[in-house]
């Protein structure tokens, strides 16, 4: 795979390059090590493209997990303790799942990385909520979001979001005072 797009959200590119040049090199090595054609194995059952062979996001994610893991990057999972004090007295709160958590895909030396081949809402959530939360909890200083460009997303199931759409929305949204620096990398096969 290759990086074909770069977007600096809240000075993310400058921050990552100045604080983590060695880790940016590792991220670039991981991306270039992924042999994407071997993951074009998913037979579409969708009405708009029946029988078409598409990239399998689960298989791609597994390769990213292996490649980042080989370089010492680890996922970090934070348990969610949901508050119950906001319910009205008459409502009996059911017990919540003990397995509720938030997880960042990869962290090393306080640099967080998310790889996203999912729906648009997940990309926005990663950058505008999850990375902010993990920063506030002192796990990361800044982040990197790796997403497909449109040409690559077009070779996956319908609904997979892409770099161009994501950047338009972030650009129009603007930067809030709680946003952390995030480098967004658009990748293609």
N, C-alpha and C positions, 0 to 999 in steps of 0.2 A: 504494500500500500504506500501511498505517498501523500504528503501534505500539499494541498493545492490552494488553500485559503487560510489567511491569518487575520484575526480581528482582536483588537486590544480593547477589552471592556474595562473601564475605570483604570486605565494605564496598566492593564494586566501584562502586556508584552514587555513593557519596560521593567516592571517589577520582577517578572520571572527571569528575564535576561540578566538583570543586575544582581539579583540575590541567588539565583539557582541556575547558572549557565551549565553546570555539570549535569544537573537533573534534566534540563531541557534537552541536552544532547542524548540522554538516556531515553527520554520520551520519543525523540525523533528516531532513535535506533529501534525502539519497540515497534513504532508504526511501520517503518520500512521492513521489519522482519516478518510482518504478517503476510502470508501467502493467500491473498483473498480468493483467487480463482478456485482453490480447492473447497471453498465454502459455498459455492454456487450449486447447492444440492437440494434446495427446498422446492418441491413441486406445488405450484399454486393451485388452490381450490377456489379462488376468488372468481366471481362472475366476469370481472373485467379482463382477466388474464388466465383463463383455465389452462392448466397443464404447463404453463410457462415455468422454466427453471430459474429460480431466484436465489439471491444470497441469503444464507441462513444466519440471522443475527445472533442466535444462541451460540452457534459454532464460532462465529467471529469473536463474541465476548469471551468465550472460553480460551481462545488463542491469546487474546489480550491479557487475560488473567494469568496465563502461564508465562507469557513474555515479561510482564511487569513483575511477577513473583520471582522469576529467575534473577532479576536485578535488585531484589530486596524490597520492593514496594509491597505494602500490605493493606488489606482492607481494614477499616475501623468501623466498628459497630457500637452504637450508643443506645442503651436501653431507654425506652420512653415510659416515664411514669406520668400517666395522664391525671390531671387534677379532677377532683369530683366536687369541689366546693362551689362550683358555678351552677349546679343543678338546683332546681327548686326543691324545697323540703319534701314535698309530697311525692317526688319522683324517686323511685328506688333504683339506684345505680346498679346495673348488672356488673359482675366482675369482668374486667377487661382481660384480654389475652395477655398472658405473661410473656409472650414472645414479641411484643411490639418493640420495634427498634427503627433507627435510621442508620444507614450505612453509606460510607464514602467508599468508592471502588478501590482507590489506591492512595496511600499517603506515604511520603518519605521526607524526612527532615522538614516537616511542616508545610510541604507543598502537596496539595490535594489534586487528584486527577479523577475525572469522571469520563467514562466512555458511554455514549448514548446513541443507540440505534432504535429508539422508541418514538412514541408520539411526541408531538410538539410540547405539550404541557410538561413533560419530564425534563426537557432541555431548560425551559424557563425555571422550573422548580430547582434544578441543580444549581444554576447560577444565582438566582434571586432569592432563594430560601436556604437550601441545604448547605451551600458553601458558607453563607453568612452564619448559619447555626454552628457549623463546625469551627468557624473562626471564633465565634463568641465563646465556645467551649474550649478554646486554646489548642485545638488539634491542627489547624492550618493557619498560615499567614496569607496565602493567596492560592489561586486554583488554575487548573487547565481543564477545559471541556473539549473533548474530541467528538466530532459529529460528522456524518456524511454530507457531502455536497449533493445538490439535486440530482446530478447525473448518476451518482452511486445509489441514492435513495430510490431512484426510479427502477432500480434492479432489485428492489426488496418489496415486501408486501405493501399494499396501499396504506397510507396513513403515517408512514415513517417520515418524520420531519427532517429538515435539511438546513445546512449552514446559511444559505441565502435568506430563507424565511426567518430564521432565528435572529440573524443580524439586523434585518429590517425592523423587527419588533423591538429589539434591544435599543437600537438607535432612536426609534420614535419614543420609547419609554423614557429614555434618559437614565441618568445615574442618580441614585438616592444616597443619602448620607450614610446609610448602613451597608451599602454595596462594597464588596471587597474587590481587589484587582483580579481579573480572570482573563487568561489568554485562551481564545477560542480557536481551535484548529479544525479546518475543514479538510476531510480526507476523501480520497477516491481510490478505486481499485486499480 
